[in-house]
Amino acid sequence: MRATTFLNDRLAKHYGINGVTGPEFRRVELTDDQRGGVLSQASVLTVSSYPTRTSVVIRGKYVLQNILGAPPPPPPPDVPALNDSAIGTTDSMRQQMEKHRSDPLCASCHVRMDPLGFGLENYDALGKWRTMDGKFPVDASGTLPNGKSFATPAELRKLLVSNLPEFNRCLTEKMLTYALGRGLDPANHSDLRAITGITRQVEASGYLTRTLISAIVHSVPFQQGRSEVILGTK
């Protein structure tokens, strides 16, 4: 079964997908593996880039923070910037980042972020597909924190899908944070029990979104928090 997406003619042109005419959005079957899922959407790819170029750091951090639930620590102060003028001309992005990682202070975080960001380098700063970055061929190979390697964005997506338990917990924490209107407290046993219970229910349901929403609504932090708001104690 091929993946599908929803497009109108303008978005289809941006994605390089033929045969779509008219401004109405409609379901379109994808004929290759260049697109699929949130990580290949132009919105995500653009917001995780700089105005003039891609960023393997921002994109890698996005995957760690929003898919795997393992955000990297803040960067150290006075981190030197990349030589933007050299990217695509005298050095590839990968070569520039290898130089950046030669600093031990930078390497500890970049060794986790950069490989994931490289997996999205086939998409330019606006999310259009490309095979060349300037005069250098794009090398989209990389490795997940668990050691599994990939060579293309499609392979990266497949490996991330195999990490559903991690994504399930990450999404649960973010959705519960939104529902409660506050951050989750690692020292709060009620929060921790709720997260564990919700993730188990969602996993048992086959990762259904409706189960996630229902489990959050029936969780103790949500029920107690709503009561406190109604009673005016918060």
N, C-alpha and C positions, 0 to 999 in steps of 0.2 A: 504494500500500500504506500503510495507516494505521499509526501508531505504536502499540505495545502496552506495557503495564506489568503488574506483579503487585500485586494488592490483596486485602484482606479487607474486610468491611463497615465496620469502624471507620476504616480508612485511606481508604476510598472516601468516607465521609461527610466526613472532614476535607478531602478534595480536591474535594468537591462533585460526585462522580460517582455517578449513580443506577444502580439495577439490580443492585447487589452485595449479597448477603445471606450471613450465616454467617461464622464466624471463620477459615475456611480461606483461605489465599492462593491466588489463581488468576489465570491470564493474562486480561487484559481489554483489549479494543481501545478506544483513545481516539477519541472522536468530534469533538474539536476540537483546536486547537493551543495550549491553555493549558498543557498538560503535555507533557513529553518530555525525556528525558535527565537527567543528574545535577543540572543547575542548577535544575530545577523540583522537586526532591525536598525535602520539608519538613525533612529532617535537615540538608541543606546550607544551606537558607534560614534555619533557626532558629539554627544555630551561627554564621552570618554576620550576625546581628542583635544588637541590644541587648535586654534583657528587656522593654522597653516600646515599642520602635519598631524600624523597619528601619535599616540603615546602608548607604548607598551606598558609603561608603569601604571598609568591611570586605568587602562583596560584590565591589566592583571589584577590591580587592586579591586576593581569592580567585581571580577569573578570571585576573588577570595572573600570579599565582604558580603556580596549579595547572593552568591550561589552556594559557596562552600561554608559560609559562616565562620571564616577564620581570618578576620582582618589583620593586616600587618600593623606593627607599631608605628607611631609617628616618625617621620624622617628626622635625622639629626640636624642641628642648625648649620647654616652656611654650606649647604650642598651645592657643588658647582653645577652650572647648567650645561646641557649638551651644546655642541657646536652645530646649531641648526643649519648653517650655510653649507656644512660638509655632508649632511645627510642626503643621500641619493646622488651625490656628485663625486666626492672623494672617498666616502665611506658609506656602507650600508647602515641601516638602523641597528642591525645586530652587532656590527663592528663597533659602532659608537657606544652601545650599551655594554659590550665586553670591556671597553676601556673604562667606563664608569664603574663597573663592578670590580675593577682592580683595586679600588680602595676598600679595605676590609670593613670600614664603618658602613659603607654602602652595600657591600656584598650580602650581608646577613639578611636584609629584607629583599633585595633585588633577586636573589636566587629563587625566591618563591613567586614574586610578582612577574618578573620578565618572561619566563617561559610561557605563562598563560597569556600574556599580552601578545607575544609573538604568534600565538595561534590565531589571532584575529588580524594579522598584518595584511591579509589579502583584501581587507576593506580599507579604503582611504579615509581621510578625515571626515568625509561626508557620508561614509557607508557604502560607496560604490565599489564594485568588485574590481580588483586589479591583479596583475601578475608581475608587474614591475614597480619598483620604488625608485623613481629616477632612472638611473642606468643600471640598477642592480635588480636581479630577479628576487622576488619575495620568497623568503624561507620561513614558512609558517610552522615549522616543527618545534616541539617543546615537550615538557614533562610536567605532569601533575605533582602536587606535594606527596602523593602516595607512591610515586616512582613510575607510574604508567605513562608511556610516551605516545605522542601523536605526530602526524605529519601535515595535516590539513585542518581547516576549521571544522569540517564535517566529522573528522575523527575526534577532535576536541569535544564537540557536542555529544557524541556517543559516549565518551568516557565520563562526561559530567552527568549524563542520564544514569549511568551505573552508580553514581554517588547519591542516589535519591534519599537515603537516610540523612545524610548531611544537609542536603537542600531542604528536606522536610523540617528539620529542626531550625534551620536558618529562617525559613519562611514563617514558621510558627512564632518564633521570637519577634519578628518584625510585625506580623499581623497582630499579635497580642499587645505589643507596644502601642500600635495604632489604636486598638480597641480600648485600651486602658487610658490613653492620653498621658502616659508617663513612661519613663524608662524602666526596664526590668532590673531588679536588685539581686545580684548574685548571692547576697547573704540572706535574702528573703526566702524561707523554706516554702512558703505558699506559692511564690512565683516559680520556683524550681519544680515543685510537684506538678503544677499546672502544665508547664512546658513538657515534662516527661509524659504526663497523662494524655495531653493533646496529640503529641507526636505518635504515641502508640495507637491511638484511635484512628488517626489519619492513615498510618501504615496498614492497619488491619482492614481499612476500607478500600485499599488499593490506591491510596493517595488522591482521594476525591476532595475537591475544593469545598463542596457543601458540608462535608464532614468536618473540615478544618473550621469553618465558620460556626457550625453548630457547637462544636466542642469548646470553642473560645467563649461563646455566649453562655454556655452552661458551666464554665470554669469558676472556681472560687474567687480568684482575684477580680474577675469581671462582675460577678454577682455582688460581691461585697463592695467593690468600688462604686458600682451604680447606686447601691443603697446609701453609701456615704454622701454621694453627690445630691441625691434626692432629699436626704435629711439635713443637708446643709453643713455637714461636718468637715467638708473639704472645700 
